[in-house]
Amino acid sequence: MQHDAAAWLLEIALALRVFGPDVVRGCRRLLTAGVRIGITQLTSGRTPNRASERQREVS
């Protein structure tokens, strides 16, 4: 039974070593894309209307 557990742990460690860097890189790319989308939505959302600001100052 211990031989099976050791082999299982070795397989898991090998899989983490092989695929871990790719998973981390993929997560970083997704987070970067999410931040870009969020910034784009915040900056391109609603532009202030300068005419209405002038009308407020006059009134």
Backbone as JSON Lines, residues from 0, in Angstrom:
{"i":0,"aa":"M","n":[0.82,-1.2,0.0],"ca":[0.0,0.0,0.0],"c":[0.86,1.26,0.0]}
{"i":1,"aa":"Q","n":[1.97,1.24,0.72],"ca":[2.82,2.43,0.78],"c":[3.5,2.69,-0.56]}
{"i":2,"aa":"H","n":[3.78,1.64,-1.3],"ca":[4.4,1.81,-2.6],"c":[3.43,2.54,-3.54]}
{"i":3,"aa":"D","n":[2.14,2.22,-3.47],"ca":[1.16,2.89,-4.3],"c":[1.03,4.37,-3.92]}
{"i":4,"aa":"A","n":[1.05,4.64,-2.63],"ca":[0.95,6.03,-2.17],"c":[2.18,6.83,-2.6]}
{"i":5,"aa":"A","n":[3.34,6.23,-2.5],"ca":[4.56,6.92,-2.91],"c":[4.56,7.18,-4.41]}
{"i":6,"aa":"A","n":[4.12,6.2,-5.18],"ca":[4.05,6.39,-6.63],"c":[3.03,7.47,-6.98]}
{"i":7,"aa":"W","n":[1.91,7.49,-6.29],"ca":[0.88,8.5,-6.52],"c":[1.43,9.9,-6.21]}
{"i":8,"aa":"L","n":[2.12,10.04,-5.09],"ca":[2.7,11.34,-4.74],"c":[3.77,11.76,-5.75]}
{"i":9,"aa":"L","n":[4.55,10.81,-6.22],"ca":[5.56,11.11,-7.22],"c":[4.92,11.58,-8.52]}
{"i":10,"aa":"E","n":[3.84,10.95,-8.92],"ca":[3.13,11.36,-10.13],"c":[2.53,12.75,-9.99]}
{"i":11,"aa":"I","n":[1.96,13.03,-8.83],"ca":[1.38,14.36,-8.59],"c":[2.48,15.42,-8.61]}
{"i":12,"aa":"A","n":[3.61,15.15,-7.95],"ca":[4.71,16.1,-7.94],"c":[5.26,16.34,-9.34]}
{"i":13,"aa":"L","n":[5.36,15.29,-10.13],"ca":[5.83,15.43,-11.5],"c":[4.86,16.26,-12.34]}
{"i":14,"aa":"A","n":[3.57,16.0,-12.17],"ca":[2.57,16.77,-12.92],"c":[2.62,18.25,-12.53]}
{"i":15,"aa":"L","n":[2.77,18.54,-11.25],"ca":[2.87,19.93,-10.81],"c":[4.12,20.6,-11.37]}
{"i":16,"aa":"R","n":[5.2,19.86,-11.4],"ca":[6.45,20.43,-11.93],"c":[6.35,20.68,-13.43]}
{"i":17,"aa":"V","n":[5.69,19.8,-14.15],"ca":[5.59,19.95,-15.6],"c":[4.57,21.02,-15.99]}
{"i":18,"aa":"F","n":[3.39,20.96,-15.39],"ca":[2.31,21.85,-15.81],"c":[2.17,23.1,-14.96]}
{"i":19,"aa":"G","n":[2.83,23.16,-13.82],"ca":[2.71,24.3,-12.91],"c":[3.08,25.63,-13.53]}
{"i":20,"aa":"P","n":[4.24,25.73,-14.15],"ca":[4.6,27.03,-14.75],"c":[3.62,27.5,-15.83]}
{"i":21,"aa":"D","n":[3.11,26.58,-16.61],"ca":[2.13,26.96,-17.63],"c":[0.83,27.45,-17.0]}
{"i":22,"aa":"V","n":[0.41,26.81,-15.94],"ca":[-0.81,27.22,-15.25],"c":[-0.63,28.61,-14.65]}
{"i":23,"aa":"V","n":[0.51,28.85,-14.02],"ca":[0.77,30.17,-13.44],"c":[0.82,31.23,-14.53]}
{"i":24,"aa":"R","n":[1.49,30.95,-15.63],"ca":[1.57,31.9,-16.74],"c":[0.18,32.19,-17.31]}
{"i":25,"aa":"G","n":[-0.63,31.15,-17.46],"ca":[-1.98,31.35,-17.97],"c":[-2.83,32.19,-17.04]}
{"i":26,"aa":"C","n":[-2.7,31.96,-15.73],"ca":[-3.46,32.76,-14.76],"c":[-3.03,34.22,-14.81]}
{"i":27,"aa":"R","n":[-1.74,34.46,-14.95],"ca":[-1.27,35.84,-15.04],"c":[-1.81,36.53,-16.29]}
{"i":28,"aa":"R","n":[-1.84,35.79,-17.41],"ca":[-2.38,36.38,-18.64],"c":[-3.85,36.7,-18.5]}
{"i":29,"aa":"L","n":[-4.6,35.8,-17.86],"ca":[-6.02,36.07,-17.65],"c":[-6.24,37.27,-16.74]}
{"i":30,"aa":"L","n":[-5.45,37.37,-15.68],"ca":[-5.57,38.52,-14.79],"c":[-5.2,39.81,-15.5]}
{"i":31,"aa":"T","n":[-4.16,39.77,-16.31],"ca":[-3.76,40.95,-17.06],"c":[-4.86,41.38,-18.03]}
{"i":32,"aa":"A","n":[-5.45,40.41,-18.71],"ca":[-6.54,40.73,-19.64],"c":[-7.74,41.3,-18.88]}
{"i":33,"aa":"G","n":[-8.03,40.75,-17.73],"ca":[-9.13,41.26,-16.93],"c":[-8.9,42.67,-16.47]}
{"i":34,"aa":"V","n":[-7.68,42.98,-16.08],"ca":[-7.35,44.34,-15.66],"c":[-7.47,45.29,-16.84]}
{"i":35,"aa":"R","n":[-7.0,44.86,-18.01],"ca":[-7.11,45.72,-19.2],"c":[-8.57,45.99,-19.53]}
{"i":36,"aa":"I","n":[-9.38,44.96,-19.46],"ca":[-10.8,45.14,-19.77],"c":[-11.45,46.07,-18.74]}
{"i":37,"aa":"G","n":[-11.1,45.9,-17.48],"ca":[-11.65,46.76,-16.44],"c":[-11.24,48.21,-16.61]}
{"i":38,"aa":"I","n":[-9.97,48.45,-16.93],"ca":[-9.49,49.82,-17.14],"c":[-10.16,50.42,-18.36]}
{"i":39,"aa":"T","n":[-10.31,49.64,-19.41],"ca":[-10.95,50.14,-20.62],"c":[-12.4,50.53,-20.34]}
{"i":40,"aa":"Q","n":[-13.09,49.71,-19.58],"ca":[-14.48,50.04,-19.28],"c":[-14.59,51.26,-18.39]}
{"i":41,"aa":"L","n":[-13.65,51.42,-17.47],"ca":[-13.69,52.59,-16.6],"c":[-13.37,53.88,-17.35]}
{"i":42,"aa":"T","n":[-12.39,53.82,-18.24],"ca":[-11.98,55.04,-18.92],"c":[-12.87,55.39,-20.11]}
{"i":43,"aa":"S","n":[-13.47,54.41,-20.74],"ca":[-14.29,54.73,-21.91],"c":[-15.78,54.72,-21.59]}
{"i":44,"aa":"G","n":[-16.11,54.63,-20.35],"ca":[-17.51,54.56,-19.96],"c":[-18.29,55.79,-20.37]}
{"i":45,"aa":"R","n":[-18.27,56.81,-19.54],"ca":[-19.04,58.01,-19.8],"c":[-18.1,59.21,-19.79]}
{"i":46,"aa":"T","n":[-18.12,59.97,-20.85],"ca":[-17.3,61.17,-20.9],"c":[-18.11,62.33,-20.35]}
{"i":47,"aa":"P","n":[-17.48,63.2,-19.61],"ca":[-18.23,64.33,-19.05],"c":[-18.69,65.29,-20.14]}
{"i":48,"aa":"N","n":[-19.84,65.81,-19.96],"ca":[-20.42,66.76,-20.9],"c":[-20.01,68.16,-20.47]}
{"i":49,"aa":"R","n":[-19.15,68.79,-21.23],"ca":[-18.6,70.09,-20.85],"c":[-19.66,71.2,-20.95]}
{"i":50,"aa":"A","n":[-20.6,71.04,-21.84],"ca":[-21.65,72.06,-21.98],"c":[-22.47,72.14,-20.72]}
{"i":51,"aa":"S","n":[-22.81,71.02,-20.13],"ca":[-23.61,71.05,-18.92],"c":[-22.82,71.62,-17.73]}
{"i":52,"aa":"E","n":[-21.5,71.44,-17.72],"ca":[-20.68,72.04,-16.67],"c":[-20.69,73.55,-16.78]}
{"i":53,"aa":"R","n":[-20.61,74.06,-18.0],"ca":[-20.66,75.51,-18.19],"c":[-22.01,76.08,-17.79]}
{"i":54,"aa":"Q","n":[-23.07,75.37,-18.1],"ca":[-24.4,75.83,-17.73],"c":[-24.54,75.88,-16.21]}
{"i":55,"aa":"R","n":[-23.94,74.93,-15.51],"ca":[-24.01,74.95,-14.05],"c":[-23.27,76.16,-13.48]}
{"i":56,"aa":"E","n":[-22.12,76.51,-14.09],"ca":[-21.35,77.66,-13.6],"c":[-22.1,78.97,-13.83]}
{"i":57,"aa":"V","n":[-22.81,79.05,-14.95],"ca":[-23.55,80.26,-15.29],"c":[-24.75,80.41,-14.38]}
{"i":58,"aa":"S","n":[-25.4,79.33,-14.06],"ca":[-26.64,79.39,-13.27],"c":[-26.4,79.71,-11.82]}
